[in-house]
Amino acid sequence: MIREFDFLVIGAGVAGMSYALNVANSNKGKVALICKTTLDEANTAKAQGGIAAVTNLTVDNFDKHIEDTIVAGDYISDRAAVEHVVRNAPDAIRSLVKWGVSFDRKEDGNFDLHREGGHSEFRILHHADDTGFEIQRGLMKAVRENENITIFENYYAVEIITQHHLGVEVTRRTPDIECYGAYILNPNTRKIDTFLSRVTLMATGGTGAVYATTSNPVISTGDGIAMVYRAKGTVQDMEFVQFHPTVLFNPAETHPSFLITEAMRGYGGILRLPNGEEFMQKYDDRLSLAPRDIVARAIDREMKIYGLDHVCLDVTHKNPEETKKHFPHIYEKCLSIGIDITKQYIPVCPSAHYMCGGIKVNLNGESSIHRLYAVGECACTGLHGGNRLASNSLIEAVVYAKSASEHSLKVLHNYELNKEIPEWDDEGTMTNEERVLITESIREVGSIMSNYVGIVRSDLRLKRAWSRLDLLYEETESLFKHVKATKDICELRNMINVGYLITRQAIERKESRGLHYTVDYPKHAYDR
């Protein structure tokens, strides 16, 4: 089946829905919003802590937020991108409020602001400890009520369409690659539909599921990054994988791990060993409020020194009622496994959390492929540099969604639908034995990435990951050519592509910088 739209949006988190609303409200065309599962399952909904913006001008200003971001990014952030996001953040907050998102306020009506690791001021807007869920809720309502947006839930994007599908040879040196839409798996027919579009936006989220332990939902398989890479688009900074220092250590629950928000450390939580001993003073003067890369490495080191499977976060010294008020979901979750956080330590450990790299885009959200934009976690704007500052991701998505929508609306008249695109060749069969191969290969990718391309790396580990992933790649591509395209095998292909990109770009960076830490090029005093 061939479907035609003016705007094709692949991904339905805060990035995809913000863009869809912006272009739909212009009344310049019809929008297809592709959602891999259901609207409420996007990674956005898992974000607990909040969204960063300068709103209290009495004590805060743009320069402080810019400096905090650049310092956290280990001085390799793109300053233009940082200024673009920080200076447009207040307007993005106003857009979210206009779309129905609610943020907690104090009795005087001003925002109730939190502070998180790496921030010099209280500037984190939040909704209790489920800010992402509230943002997703508000945007879902607005999207569903917009008559210019058609929502396709449980549809899965397989490949973007370029000149390659017209028989033209496309390489990484081809200067004028164009995107004409995407081939998308229809859950009702189990066939691949052809979605043609004048403009396409990639907003497919992160890559956490390529690791064995992650705070991300299982759908975070890096689909958009892999699709653009296969289409010969530019992908960069993939070595910078952020591991959240504190997810709930609960052996009974693996994918996803339950996040213990950074805001809990901003609230006064203290990291301790299980015996009660503090340890962050050995690693950073900011103690438990140091940036995430430093805290994650410190925890990883302490766990290895003492043979631990977790450390602890302590809020027992805080007012119990205040703790329950600020962190109701965390309180209930921990209580469900027998831990009263007002009286007991919370067992925590690091877990794969956020991808700072991705599809390289400019200030308009344009990728290296014409007619293709990328926004959100799948995009590399340059904002994060070597490490994301807490709560900068949601605001980045809203700001860049607006930039991308404004630019695409200006140039939309230059593009027509390409109706020469052939339909997908769906020859092939799938047997139960092949499904077992796919499942086992997915597990193997997670094991390779967690063991060899984790918080602390080495040349030897990275080379081993490379060789293992290369073998999996050859096996999977051979299988893909002989079976019908299904979500499982497409996700496996994408996970292998993403794992390869993370590993290759980690090998290429001959230094420890930001989130990329290697024992072969150590830089911190405590690792000598």
N, C-alpha and C positions, 0 to 999 in steps of 0.2 A: 504494500500500500504506500502511496506517495501522499504526503501531507505538506501543505505550504503555509508558511508564516512569515511575517516581517522580521520578528525577533524570536530567536531560539535560545532559551535559557536552560543550560544543563546544570542542575543543582538547585536545591530549594532551602538553603539555610539563609542566614541574614544577608549574605552577599547576593545570592540569586533573587530572593524575594524583594530586596530593596531596589535592585536594578529593574526587575519586572514591574514594580509599582511606578517607578519613575518614568519608564518609557510608555507604559500603558496609560498613565494619566495625561500623556501628551496628546492622546487620541490620533497618533500618526500611524498606527498599525496594530496588528494582532500579535499577541505574545503566546508562545508555547512554553510552559514551565515544566521541565522534566524532573521528576523526583524518583530517585532510585528505590525508595521504599514508600513510606507515607510522609506527609509534610511534617508531622510531629517528631520524626526520628532523626532529624538533622543534628549534626555535631553542635550547632549553636545552642540547642536546648540543654546540652550538658554543661555549658559554661556557668559556673557558680558565682565566681568572684564579682565581676562587674565590667564596666566599660569606662575607659579613661577619657576625661575631657576637662579642660580648664573652665570651671564655672564659678569658682569663688575668687574673684579678682582682688579681694582684700588682702589675701596672703599669697595667691598663686598667680602665675603668668605664663604666657606661651614659651618664653625663653627657658624657664625652668623645666617644663615638660619636654622641650626639644633636647635640652642637655641631658636629662635623665634617660631619654630614649637612646641617644648617641653613646652615652657611657655604657648602658646595658648591652648595646650592640657591639661593644668592643671596638668602637671607632671605625667601623667599616660600613655603617649605614649610609645610604644616599641622603645627604642633607636636604636636597630639594624635596624628596619624598617625605622626610620627617616633618619639614615645615608645612608641606601640603596637608598632611593628616592633622597635625596639631592645630594649625590655624583654622581648619574647617571643621574641627570636632564639635564645637558648640552648635553650629548650624545643623550638623548631623543628629545631635541629640534632639534638637527641636523637631526635626523630621520624624524621628522615632516617636516622640510624644504626640505629634500630629496624627500618626498612624495608629495610635491607641496604646502605646507602650507606657507602662507606669513604673516610675522609680520612687524609692522610699524618700520621704521628706521629713524634715524636723517640724516641730510645732509652729515655727515661724514661717513655714512654707518653703524654705530653702532646701536644696537637696541634702540628704544625709550622706555625707561623703566618707568613704573608707580610704585607708592608705595601705598599699601593698609593697612587696619587696622591690627595691630599686627606685621607688618614687620618693621625691624629696618633700612632697606635700600631700595632704588629703585631697584626692581628686577622682576617686573611683565612685561613680554612680552605681547603684545596685538596687535590686529588688529582693530583700532578705538574702538568702543564699542560693537563689535559683534565678539569677538575672537572665541567663541565656534562655531559660524556659519562658520567662515573661516576654522577652523580645520576640521569640519564635511565636508565642501565642498571639501577640498583637499583630505581627506581620501576616500570620496565617489568616486571621480574620479579614484583614484588609485585602489580601490577595483573593480570597474566596468571594469577596463581595465585588470584585472588579470585573466588569463584563468584557473587558478587552484581554483578559488572561484566561487561557485554557490550561487546566492543570492535568498532567499525566502522571498519576501516582503508580508506583511499581513498574515504571518503564526504565529500561537500562540502556544507556548510551554505549555503543560498541566501538565506533570509530567516527572521527570527524571526516567530512568529505572534502577532498582537494582535487587539484588537477591530476593527481596520481590515479584517481578513479576514472579518469577520462583517457588513460593510457599514456599520459605525459610522464617522462622521467623527472622525479623530484628528488633533489639532494639537499644537504644542509647548506649548500652554496647557492641554491636557487633563490633569486632575490624577490620574486613576486608570487610566492605561494599564496593561494586564496582559499578561504573556507566557504563552502556552499551549503553547509548544514551538517547533518550527522545521520549515521545509520543507528537505529534505536530498536531494541528488542521489545516487542509488544507482548505483555504477559498474558493477554487473552488468547492470541493466536499462536504464541511461541514462535512467531516469525519476525524477521527484521524489517521494520518499516523505514522508508526513506523520508526524513524530515528536511525539506528544503527551506532555506531562510536567506534573507538579505543580510542579516547580521546575526552572529552567534556569540553568546557569552558562556565562558567556562567558569563554573562556580561550584566545583565538585568537592571542595573541602580537602581534608588532610590525608595523612599517610600512616597514621598510628597502627593500623591493623597489620602492617608488615612486620611488626614486632610481636613477640610472644605475649608480652604484658603491656597493656596500653589503657589510658583513660578514655580513649576514643571508642565509639560504637564499632561493631564489626564491619560496618559498611565503609569505613575510612581506608579504602584500599588504593588511594592515589590515582583513581581512574582518569581524571582530567589531565594530570601531569603526564601520565603514560600515553594517553591518546595524542597529546600535542607533541610529545617527544617522537612517537612513531611517525607523525606527520611532518617531521623535520623542523619543528619549531624549537626556539631557544629555551632551554631550561637551565637554571643556575642556582647556586648556593644550597644544593641539596645535602651537603655534608652537615648543615646546621639543623640537627634534629633536637628539639627541646624535650628534655625529660622532666616532667613535673616532679619536684622533690617529694611531694607528699600525696600519695594515694593510700587508701585504706588497705592495710595488709590483711587479707582475708583469703586463706588458701581455698576456701569453698567457692570462691567467685573469681573467675579469671578474665573473661572478655565481656564488657569492659570493666576495668578496675574502678572503684568508687573514688571520686576525687575529693580530697580534703583541701578546700580552697585556700589560696594564698592569703586571703583576707583574714583567715584565722590566725596567721602569724602577725599580720598587721594589727590585729585586735589585741595581741600580747602573748600569743602562744609561743612556747619555748621548746626547742628541739633538745631531746635528752636521749641518752642511752637507756635501755630498759632498767638499769640500776639507779636511774635518776640523775646521773652525771651529765652536765652540759658539755658540749664539745665544739660549738660553732666559734668560740673565741680562739680556737687554734687555726681557723681558716680565714676569718674576715672580721674587721672591726664592726661591721653592721650586724653581726651575729645572725639571728634567725631571719633578719630582714635583708640579707644579702641577695643579689640577683639569683635567679633560678639555677643557672649553670654552676655557680659556685656552691650553692646549697646542695644540689644533686650530687656533685662530685664529692663533697664532704661526707654526705650520708653514705655514698657508695664506698668510700675509703674506710669509714668507721665500721661498716658492716663486714668488710673484708678483714680488717684488723682483728675484730673480735669474733668472727665466724657467725654473724647474726643474719637473720633473714628480714629484720626490720629494725628501725629505731622508733622513738616515740615522740609525739607532740603533746605538750602539757598545757592545758588551760584550767587546771583544777584550782589555780590561785585566783581566777577571775570570778566575778559574781555569777552564781549559777543561773539566776533568772535572766540576766543579760545575755549569757551564753546561749540559753535556749531561745531567746528572742531573736538574736542575730543569726543563729545557725540552726534553725528548726529541723531542716532536712538532714543535716549531718548528725544532729542529736538523735533523731529517730532512727537513722540508719545504724549508727553505732549501738544504740540500745537494742536493736533487733538481733545483734550478735553478742549481746550480754555485756556491753561496755557503756557505762554511764560516764560521759565525758566531763561532767562536772565533778566527778570523784576519781576517775581513773584516766591513765594515759591512753592516748590513741595510738595504736601501732601503725606506722607508716613506712613506705619505701618508695623509691623513685619509679616512674613508669613513663614510657613513650607518650608524648603529649601533643607536640605542635611542630609543624614543619615551617621553618623560616624561609626556605627557598621555594622554588617552583617555577611556573611559567613566567619568564621574564616579560614585564610590561613597563610602559612609560607612564607618565603622569595622567594620561587619559585612559589608562587600563588597556591600551592596545598591545597585543602580543606581536611577535615577529611575523606572524601569518596575517595577511590582510583580511579584514572583515571578521576577525576573531579577537575577542576581548577576554580577559581573565581577571577575576576579582575574588577576594577572600583568601583562604588558606592555600588554595592551589596556585595562587599567584605569587611571584616574587617582585614586590614593588621597590625593594631596597629599604623600606622602613625599618625592618628588624635587624639588618646587618648580620652580625654573628650570634645574636641572641635576642629573643623577643622580650620586651619589657611587659610585665604583667598587665593584663587588661587593655593592651593596645590593639589586640586582634579584632575585636568586634567593631571598634570605632574605625579601624582601617577599612573594614569591609563596607561600612555605610558610606564613608567618604569617597572611596574609589568607585562604589556602585553609582554614586551621583556623577562623578567625573566621566565614567564610561558611558552612562546614559546620555549625558549632555553632548558628548562627542559623537556618539553613534547616531543621535537624532539629527545632528548637523550634516552628517555625511550620508545618511540613509538614501537620499535621492540619487546618489551615485551608483547604487547597486540594484541589480535585478536578480530575480531567481534564475538559477541555471537549470534549465529543464532537460539538459542533455545527460544528466547523471543516470547511470544504469542502476537497476535495483540490485540488492544484495544476493549473492549466490549462496543459497542455503543448503547445498548438497552436504551429505554426511549423516552419520548415525552416532548414537550415544548409548553405550552399554553400561550395566552396573559396574563392571570391572573398571571401566574408564573413570567412573565417578569416584571410585576408591582411590585411583591414582591421583586425581585432582585434590581430594581431601588430604591425602598424605603429603603431597607437594606443598600445599598451603601451610601445613604444620612445619614442614622443613624450612620454608622461607622464614617463618617466625623464629625458629631456633637459630638459624644462621645469623639473622640480623641481631638478635638479642645477645648472642654469645660473642660475635666477632665485630659488630658495628654499633656497639652500645655507648654508654657514658664515657668509658675510657677505652681507647683504641691503640693499636700498634700496627706497624707495617705488616708484620707476620699475620695478624688476625685479619686485616683487610684483604690481603692476598688470598688467604684461605676462603674468605667469604666470596671473593671474586670467582675463584675456581668452582666453588660449589654452585653459585648462582648461574654460572655459564653452562654447567651441565643441566641444571633445571630448565634453563632457557631453551636449549636445544631439544630436550624431551617434550616440553610443553608446546613449542611452535610446531613440532612434528605432529603432535596430537591434535592441535587446533586446526590443521589443514585437512584432517580426516573426519571431523565431527561437526555436527550442527553447533552453531554458536549458542552457548547458554551463559547465564550470569556467572556460574561457578568458574568455568574455564576462562572467561573474559577477566574476571577478578584476579585469577591466578596469574594470567599474562601480565596484568597491570602491576601486581605486587612484585613480580620478578623484575619488570622494567624499573620500578621505583627503587627496589633494593639495589639493583645494578647502578643506578644513578647516584644514590647515596654513597655507595662504596667507591665508585670511580672518582667522584669529586672529593671524597675524603682522602683517597690516595694522592690526588693531585695537590692537595693543600699541605705543603711541607712546613707546617707550623701548628702550634696549638693556639687557636683563636676562637673566642666565644664558646659556642657549644661543642666545637670540634676539639677534643683533647686527645693527644696521642703521646704515649710514653717515649716515643722516639724523638719527639721535639717538645720536651716539657718546658713550661715557662714559669710555673708557680713554685715558690720557695719550699712549700711543704711536700713537693714531689721530687726533690733532689735526692 
